[in-house]
Amino acid sequence: MSDDQQYKVRENRARRAARRQGLRLEKSRARDPRALGYGTYRLVNTINNTVEAHDHTSGYGLSLDEIEQVLAGEAQ
């Protein structure tokens, strides 16, 4: 399996874990690699549509590793 495929598997696993916790994993839609939030994520509460975990500068800003830590309860 290629690195891209492994990354997508991790992303999908994080999406399912977030869903089980009442959250939605969102990826930044920025298309410019120089943009502040490019390629990063945030977690949104599905009940009241509030952002639960993000970097305070861009609104997204969390790497997939950081998202996995938040979902595992290791960081916030």
N, C-alpha and C positions, 0 to 999 in steps of 0.2 A: 504494500500500500504506500502510495506517495505521501510526502509531507503535507501537501494540500488536502489530500483525502483524510489523513489523520486529524488535521486541524478542524475540518468540517465535522468529523465524528465527535470531537471534543465539544465543538460549538452546539451541535444538536443535543448532546448529552446534557450540557448546561441549560439549554432551552427547556428540556423535559424536567430537570431538577427545579428550575425556576417555577415552572407551571405547577408542580406539586406543592410549592410553597406559596402559591397565590401571587406569583410575580410573573412579569413578562420580560424576557431578555430582548433588548433593542440594540441594534448596531447602528452606528453613525452612518448617515447617508452621504456624508461628504465624499466627493469624488476626486478631490485634489489631494495628492499625497502630502502636500505642504500645509494643508488645513489643520487647524488645532485638534479637532476630534477624529481625524481620519483613521478608520480601522479600529475604533475603540467601541466600548459597550457601556450600557447602563441597565439598571434593573428598575422596573416600574411596577407599583402595586396595582393589580388588576381591579380591585374593588373600588378604590377611590381615585385611581389614575394619577397617583403621586409618585415622583421619583424617589426611590428608596436608597439606591447606591449609585454614586457617580463621582466624578472629579469636579470640583467646584469651579474650575475655570471654563470648561467647555460644555458641561452638561452631560457629556459622555465620559471619555477619558480613562475608563478602566480596561485593562488588558484582559484577555481570556483567563489568564492565570489568577488575576485579582478577582474576577467574577466567580471562578471556582472556589476561591477561598471564602468569599462572602457567603456563597450558597452552602458551604460546609460549616459555616458558623465560626470560622477562624479569624475573620476580619470584618470591619464595617467602616 
